[in-house]
Amino acid sequence: MTPLRAAVAAALASAVLGCATGVCVPSASAAERAGTPAGVATAVQAAAPAASTTASTTTGRMHSFAFLPAAQRPQGAGLAARVTYSSTTVDGAPAVVSGLIFAPSGTTPAGGWPVISWAHGTTGLGDTCAPSGSPTLAASYGRFSELLRAGYAVVATDYAGLGGPGLHPYLNGEVAARGVIDIARAARAFSPGTFAARWAVSGHSQGGHAAMFTGRLAPEYAPELDFRGTVALAPPSNLTPIISRFDPQVTLVPQLVPLLTYIFAGVRVSAAPEFDMNAYLSPLGQELVTAGETLCNAQQWERTQGVNIGELLSRPLDDSFAAAMGAMFDVPTSGYQDPVFIGQGEDDQTVAQFMTNQLVGDLREAGEELTYTTYPGVAHDVVGPSLQDVLAFLRPLLATP
């Protein structure tokens, strides 16, 4: 039995055994699906029992598995599915997280396909913003087809609180990293013949931030896997000292208001109980931050039009705010055990190049193994322009079992 057929057989078995395998799928008869060729997407829909939405204390465990319809499969995918799995959120609390997993078509190599765990950019904070709710768009943005054709399996988390229970702790780097790692663990545990132990992380924007935390955390958090390297594209960094100086008189860069409402929402979810984010927010600020917890990018952008940064605040931000934000956001600049690639558009107006330059300088000063490539004329969407450089970086890292 091929690894993909074994994975499908495990999913079918759980339909018969009532999730006894730990992977919950619909109750349609096993006979209807037993003949489904491995890697062929079907219209199977997830209908997981209550256990699949209850967080497990064992992280990296698959909770549900549903094949994607053909129209939602990226080109080159032999296996394409939406899954839920166990991870953790703020303070290590158990969480059920959703995401996507893909394996290339063709003959699976011995030991399985090397894995890229993709960390997506900002989509919003509400459950409807989860990329797995729009797999075609997610695959296009993440260039999944190119990765699959290059011989990599792809797993892509939605992050804790996006598409699953609880609030999304936006830009909480450690929570995002655990979600990125745990989906790789869950895929490997689900079908070890399909998903290899060796893997790397790649992410953009919010996901570039998550990728940096993943690269720092992965060897320690998941020693049973074989982590090889980090790709961080336009990773936000060095924002805490800037934002912590804002006060009610600030009227600059109103286009950053939607992002700030997300950051304040992330701090509000992530901070220690003794820190009160609401104490810094005006009534309008509290209203917009609360709205941001359920709205996606376009809706929050529309909701905040005409609002200046200062109007969000009732008092100046200060050192206490900086400590609360820094604890969740500040990117580690040392302690990486594996190579790091950072890509940055030189015309990026969302993640300014000077902030990434500072991050790179701090990493180099700490002696980290780093490749830094900038792209003239490229704004924030650096995923496509950097693709060939990313593949060239990953190829030698993931080539050998």
C-alpha angles and dihedrals in degrees: 000000000000119000092250092050089049090053091049091047090053090052091049091048090056090055088059097038097045098248092315088141090055094247114101121206135164122296095240109132117281088226091064092057103029090091095050107122114240111262095020110123116231135188092254110144125207113252100168120178122241092276091068092063094046113092117243124219087225108081123211093036121136114237103177139005129195127173114236119239115256092255091060098049118104115233112271096029118134093174121031124169145153111231142178122213142171123269136135137261134194114350090006094289112162116260138181109226130190129217148136132269127196135179125189123256117246134054113338112234121237108281093019136271116313109250133235113196106206121210112200130219126248114306099158135276105267126095091250088061093067110122092220086068087066104032095169092056092043092052093048093049094046093046088234094163091059091049092048092049088050088059102260130129111224128214120183125190124207089210126242113303095020108104091350140071121302134022122306111248095218115215093001092144099196095049091049091047092053089052091050091050097041094056088055089050092047093050091048092049091046095053114002091175090060103037114050124219092239114085147151136204127237126181144160131217106327084011092051087057090048090048092057091052090045092054090052096044106034103082092051098037098046108023090159088071126066107237114197111175154327133253113191117180118193092342113190112237142149092035098123097076091048100046094042089066094059119116137173091276095062112114100161127116099006087180087076093061095095091050091048092052088054092048092049089048089051092050091047091055097040106039125100114268093253091063114083112200091181090063088070096046129088118226087262090048092052090048094051095043090051090048089050090060090071105026130087125227100275094045094047091047089054092045093054099044112131093019120121124214092248092056089067091062135073094186138009118285111244148178092297090056090046090054092049094047094041092053091063102026114034110108116233111247099193141032100063113146097190137048120285129208119195121189123191134180111227092216095047110140094179101052103024116221094231090064092050090046088056091049091050091048091052092049092049092047088056090052097248120163101248141168114197120189126176126197119217114222092013121123126195099312097078095148096097099039091050097045099102092045090049092050091048089051094048099042100076092037094056101029099094125056 
